[in-house]
Amino acid sequence: MAYLLHQLLTNSARRYPDNVAVSARNRNIAYQDLDKISNQLAGALRANGIGRGNRVGFYLNKSIESIVAIFGILKAGAVYVPLDPGAPVKRVAYIIGNCAMKGLVTNGKKWTALQPALPEPSSLCCLVLADGNPAGDALLPGAVVKWGDLSQLPPDPPQPPFPIEDDLAYILYTSGSTGEPKGVMISNRASLTFVDWASETFNVGSCDRLSSHAPLHFDLSIFDIFASVNAGASVILVPEELSVFPRDLARWIEQQQITVWYSVPSILTGMVLYGELSRFGFERLRTILFAGEIFPAKYLRQLISFIPRAEYYNLYGPTETNVCTYYKVDQIAPDAVDALPIGKACNNTEVFAVNDQLQIVADGEVGELWVRGPSLMNGYWGLAERTSRALVPFGFNPALGNQMVYRTGDLVKKEPDGNYLFLGRRDNQIKSRGYRIELGEIETALYSHPALAEVAVIAVPDDEIGNIIKAVVVTRQDMQLTAADLDRFCSERIPKYMLPGVIEFRTALPKTSTGKTDKTLLLREHLATTNKTEKKVSVT
């Protein structure tokens, strides 16, 4: 049994030493070798003053070296902080300074670009260069370790002290409402609660081959990495460039004999629309997991028709809880357009809906989803006030003691069958002409149009009516559509006050580094561009 995340690797290296642990771009590393080199990295970090509770980042493209970094940092007793390799250097430098990192694993090119943006004085005291490049003339912290030198270090695991299960394992930085990223602190115990549940629920075994599509700074990656290592399975890192080529991605899944796939729905939608899935057999693909956004029913229905042998699961949960509910998809009715349920609570987790009067609502009533259990975050790094608003005492049953619950900000209701339906975000609820409107409801209506491939609805601030609703849409190939067509279509499905006031057609929607539609960028582009050609629909 593992109490700390790095013990998953130690255990599997003992049971399955020759199994492929990680595969990336035709490179493989076996469990015994991953265990050894991560021990050596941990020893190098320890030798240079890094230990229990210190934050160590890695700033690398997804690779075998980045997985080594994760386990090496954990084995040193430190907290790993994945940095988005595609993020602006100022954002990366902010995170390094914000959590006072003592160590960083990167390469010479990235360090050279990053170093001028770091705050002075920098907290960094140890730099590990994964490519061995001395970073040219860039200033270096006190200790520099080259990757090639790790092989000269003892292969034995570091000696105590080690963290305990309630100590932090990693910090994932997500977007913050203030414009600066916020760090979500996750303990070993919280992560293992999820990993143990997922490994058992999806029956992950040593013969499985799990895809790793999500970036390592995105919480979907926790399943990919740790559920596979827990089972002695192989995690196959998806080349980043394949996401924009759905047919190549589909072929890659087939060639790599992936058995368990996990991604945001938009990646799967792209493969349905453009991946020519009928050309592939996907004989070994047994489980398809998706999370992070709504999966339009019409595309999920098509995906199931292409890959009928697989089991499908809709997973729900913010970074602060990892996955807290799940729903197994048995079938999609031919006329279904509504979003899937987010399902029921995972094992060892409790969820319930609470109204504005802080009362647990009855089944069928709308409330904010609250989560209780050991999978919750410890809080937001350096943001005590924000943490106290998100994590609140559980006061509904004094007999259970002073436990904390997480307020998700998501509006839900429980159906008679016990499954929860996601209705939208509290902060996605807008006012226009005095009406309260959930933008997700408008997106669902638009997605039910057979000619639309992608949809994003944003609220544009307006002095006269509060907000103008803008829809940005992408049509399917060879299908013609006008704004007037969509206006008539939506008027049959949603109230007049919810109709988009502006409809813009694009060839593609911008995506964040985690594969989600970048609505923040859409709004920023709209506000910055006054001469953009767009079709406007009367909202009188």
KAWO-V150762 format. One record per backbone hydrogen bond with DSSP energy under -0.5 kcal/mol. CO is the residue of the C=O (numbers start at 1). NH is the residue of the N-H. E is the energy in kcal/mol with one decimal. If there is no record, write none. Layout:
((CO | NH | E) (CO | NH | E))
This chain:
((4 | 7 | -1.3) (5 | 8 | -1.6) (5 | 9 | -0.6) (6 | 9 | -0.5) (6 | 10 | -1.6) (7 | 11 | -2.6) (8 | 12 | -2.1) (9 | 13 | -2.7) (10 | 14 | -1.2) (11 | 15 | -1.8) (12 | 16 | -3.6) (16 | 19 | -1.1) (17 | 32 | -2.3) (19 | 21 | -0.5) (19 | 31 | -1.9) (21 | 235 | -2.4) (22 | 29 | -1.9) (23 | 237 | -2.7) (24 | 27 | -1.3) (27 | 24 | -2.9) (29 | 21 | -2.6) (29 | 22 | -1.6) (30 | 34 | -2.7) (31 | 35 | -2.6) (32 | 36 | -1.7) (33 | 37 | -2.7) (34 | 38 | -1.9) (35 | 39 | -1.6) (36 | 40 | -2.0) (37 | 41 | -2.4) (38 | 42 | -2.3) (39 | 43 | -2.4) (40 | 44 | -2.1) (41 | 45 | -2.4) (42 | 46 | -2.7) (43 | 47 | -2.4) (44 | 48 | -0.8) (45 | 48 | -0.8) (45 | 50 | -2.2) (46 | 49 | -1.6) (51 | 54 | -2.0) (54 | 79 | -3.2) (55 | 102 | -2.7) (55 | 103 | -1.2) (56 | 81 | -2.0) (57 | 105 | -2.4) (58 | 83 | -2.4) (63 | 67 | -1.4) (64 | 68 | -2.4) (65 | 69 | -2.3) (66 | 70 | -1.8) (67 | 71 | -1.9) (68 | 72 | -2.9) (69 | 73 | -2.6) (70 | 74 | -2.1) (71 | 75 | -2.5) (72 | 76 | -1.3) (73 | 78 | -1.9) (74 | 77 | -1.7) (77 | 53 | -2.1) (79 | 56 | -2.9) (80 | 171 | -1.8) (81 | 58 | -1.5) (84 | 87 | -1.5) (88 | 91 | -0.7) (88 | 92 | -2.0) (89 | 93 | -3.0) (90 | 94 | -2.1) (91 | 95 | -2.0) (92 | 96 | -2.3) (93 | 97 | -2.3) (94 | 98 | -3.2) (95 | 99 | -2.2) (96 | 101 | -2.1) (97 | 100 | -0.9) (102 | 125 | -3.1) (102 | 126 | -1.4) (103 | 57 | -2.3) (104 | 106 | -0.6) (104 | 128 | -3.0) (105 | 59 | -3.0) (106 | 130 | -3.7) (107 | 111 | -2.5) (108 | 112 | -2.4) (109 | 113 | -1.7) (110 | 114 | -2.2) (111 | 115 | -2.9) (112 | 116 | -0.6) (114 | 117 | -1.8) (114 | 118 | -0.6) (115 | 118 | -1.3) (125 | 143 | -1.1) (126 | 104 | -1.6) (127 | 129 | -0.5) (127 | 145 | -3.0) (128 | 106 | -2.6) (128 | 130 | -0.8) (129 | 132 | -1.1) (129 | 147 | -2.1) (135 | 138 | -2.2) (143 | 127 | -2.7) (145 | 129 | -2.8) (146 | 149 | -1.5) (146 | 150 | -0.6) (147 | 150 | -1.5) (148 | 151 | -0.6) (149 | 152 | -1.4) (150 | 153 | -2.1) (164 | 167 | -2.1) (165 | 189 | -3.1) (167 | 188 | -2.0) (169 | 80 | -2.2) (170 | 186 | -2.5) (171 | 173 | -0.5) (172 | 184 | -3.0) (174 | 182 | -2.6) (176 | 179 | -1.7) (182 | 174 | -2.7) (182 | 184 | -0.6) (183 | 185 | -0.6) (183 | 381 | -2.8) (184 | 172 | -2.1) (184 | 186 | -0.5) (185 | 378 | -2.9) (185 | 379 | -0.8) (186 | 169 | -3.1) (186 | 170 | -1.8) (187 | 191 | -2.2) (188 | 192 | -2.7) (189 | 193 | -2.0) (190 | 194 | -1.4) (191 | 195 | -2.7) (192 | 196 | -2.9) (193 | 197 | -1.6) (194 | 198 | -3.0) (195 | 199 | -2.7) (196 | 200 | -1.8) (197 | 201 | -3.0) (198 | 202 | -2.4) (199 | 204 | -1.9) (200 | 203 | -0.8) (205 | 208 | -1.7) (208 | 234 | -2.2) (209 | 259 | -2.7) (209 | 260 | -1.5) (210 | 236 | -3.4) (212 | 238 | -2.1) (215 | 218 | -1.8) (218 | 221 | -1.9) (219 | 222 | -1.4) (220 | 223 | -0.8) (220 | 224 | -1.2) (221 | 225 | -2.5) (222 | 226 | -1.9) (222 | 227 | -0.6) (223 | 227 | -1.7) (223 | 228 | -0.7) (224 | 228 | -0.7) (225 | 229 | -2.0) (226 | 230 | -2.3) (227 | 231 | -1.1) (228 | 232 | -0.9) (228 | 233 | -2.5) (229 | 232 | -0.5) (234 | 210 | -2.8) (234 | 236 | -0.5) (235 | 23 | -2.2) (235 | 237 | -0.6) (236 | 212 | -2.0) (239 | 242 | -1.6) (240 | 243 | -1.3) (241 | 244 | -1.1) (242 | 245 | -1.8) (245 | 249 | -2.3) (246 | 250 | -2.6) (247 | 251 | -2.3) (248 | 252 | -2.3) (249 | 253 | -2.3) (250 | 254 | -1.9) (251 | 255 | -3.0) (252 | 256 | -2.8) (253 | 258 | -1.9) (254 | 257 | -1.0) (259 | 286 | -1.9) (259 | 287 | -1.9) (260 | 211 | -2.4) (261 | 289 | -3.3) (262 | 213 | -0.6) (263 | 291 | -1.3) (264 | 267 | -1.1) (264 | 268 | -0.9) (265 | 269 | -2.8) (266 | 270 | -2.1) (267 | 271 | -1.5) (268 | 272 | -2.1) (269 | 273 | -2.4) (270 | 274 | -2.7) (271 | 275 | -1.8) (276 | 279 | -2.0) (277 | 280 | -1.9) (282 | 285 | -0.6) (284 | 286 | -0.9) (286 | 311 | -2.7) (287 | 261 | -2.5) (288 | 313 | -2.0) (289 | 263 | -1.5) (290 | 315 | -2.9) (294 | 296 | -0.7) (296 | 299 | -0.8) (296 | 300 | -2.1) (297 | 301 | -2.6) (298 | 302 | -1.3) (299 | 303 | -2.5) (300 | 304 | -2.5) (301 | 305 | -1.7) (302 | 306 | -1.8) (303 | 307 | -2.5) (307 | 310 | -0.9) (311 | 288 | -3.1) (312 | 329 | -2.6) (313 | 290 | -1.8) (313 | 315 | -0.7) (314 | 327 | -1.9) (315 | 292 | -0.5) (316 | 324 | -2.6) (316 | 325 | -1.8) (318 | 321 | -1.9) (318 | 322 | -1.6) (320 | 377 | -2.1) (324 | 346 | -2.2) (325 | 316 | -2.5) (326 | 344 | -1.8) (327 | 314 | -2.9) (327 | 329 | -0.5) (328 | 330 | -0.7) (329 | 312 | -0.6) (331 | 333 | -0.5) (333 | 336 | -1.8) (343 | 420 | -2.4) (344 | 326 | -2.1) (346 | 349 | -1.3) (348 | 374 | -0.7) (350 | 372 | -3.0) (352 | 370 | -3.2) (353 | 361 | -2.2) (354 | 368 | -3.3) (355 | 358 | -1.9) (359 | 355 | -2.5) (362 | 365 | -2.1) (367 | 412 | -3.1) (368 | 354 | -2.3) (369 | 408 | -2.3) (370 | 352 | -1.9) (371 | 406 | -2.7) (372 | 350 | -2.9) (373 | 376 | -1.1) (379 | 185 | -2.7) (380 | 383 | -2.0) (383 | 387 | -2.4) (384 | 388 | -2.3) (385 | 389 | -1.1) (386 | 390 | -1.5) (387 | 391 | -3.3) (390 | 392 | -0.6) (390 | 407 | -2.7) (392 | 405 | -2.8) (393 | 395 | -1.0) (397 | 400 | -2.3) (398 | 401 | -1.5) (401 | 403 | -1.7) (403 | 394 | -3.6) (404 | 373 | -0.5) (405 | 392 | -2.4) (405 | 407 | -0.5) (406 | 371 | -2.0) (406 | 408 | -0.7) (409 | 426 | -3.0) (410 | 369 | -2.8) (411 | 423 | -3.4) (411 | 424 | -1.0) (412 | 367 | -2.4) (413 | 421 | -2.8) (414 | 364 | -1.1) (415 | 418 | -2.2) (419 | 415 | -3.1) (420 | 342 | -2.4) (420 | 343 | -1.2) (421 | 413 | -1.4) (421 | 423 | -0.5) (424 | 411 | -3.4) (425 | 428 | -0.8) (426 | 429 | -1.1) (428 | 430 | -0.6) (428 | 439 | -1.3) (430 | 437 | -3.1) (432 | 435 | -1.9) (435 | 432 | -2.0) (435 | 437 | -0.5) (437 | 430 | -2.9) (437 | 439 | -0.6) (438 | 441 | -1.0) (438 | 442 | -0.9) (439 | 443 | -2.0) (440 | 444 | -2.2) (441 | 445 | -1.8) (442 | 446 | -2.3) (443 | 447 | -2.7) (444 | 448 | -1.0) (445 | 448 | -0.5) (446 | 449 | -2.0) (449 | 452 | -1.6) (451 | 476 | -3.0) (454 | 474 | -2.4) (456 | 472 | -3.1) (458 | 460 | -0.5) (458 | 470 | -2.8) (459 | 461 | -0.6) (460 | 468 | -3.1) (462 | 466 | -1.6) (465 | 433 | -2.5) (465 | 467 | -1.1) (466 | 462 | -1.8) (468 | 460 | -3.1) (468 | 470 | -0.5) (469 | 501 | -2.3) (469 | 502 | -1.8) (470 | 458 | -2.7) (471 | 473 | -0.5) (471 | 504 | -2.9) (472 | 456 | -1.8) (473 | 506 | -2.6) (474 | 453 | -3.4) (474 | 454 | -1.6) (476 | 479 | -1.6) (478 | 480 | -0.5) (482 | 486 | -1.9) (483 | 487 | -2.5) (484 | 488 | -2.3) (485 | 489 | -2.3) (486 | 490 | -3.0) (487 | 491 | -2.2) (488 | 492 | -0.6) (489 | 492 | -0.9) (490 | 493 | -2.3) (490 | 494 | -2.5) (495 | 498 | -1.7) (496 | 499 | -1.5) (501 | 537 | -1.5) (502 | 471 | -3.0) (503 | 535 | -1.1) (504 | 473 | -2.8) (510 | 518 | -2.5) (512 | 515 | -1.8) (516 | 512 | -2.9) (517 | 519 | -1.5) (518 | 522 | -1.6) (519 | 523 | -2.3) (520 | 524 | -2.3) (521 | 525 | -2.9) (522 | 526 | -2.0) (523 | 527 | -2.5) (524 | 528 | -2.0) (525 | 529 | -1.5) (528 | 530 | -0.7) (532 | 534 | -0.6) (534 | 536 | -0.5) (535 | 503 | -2.3))
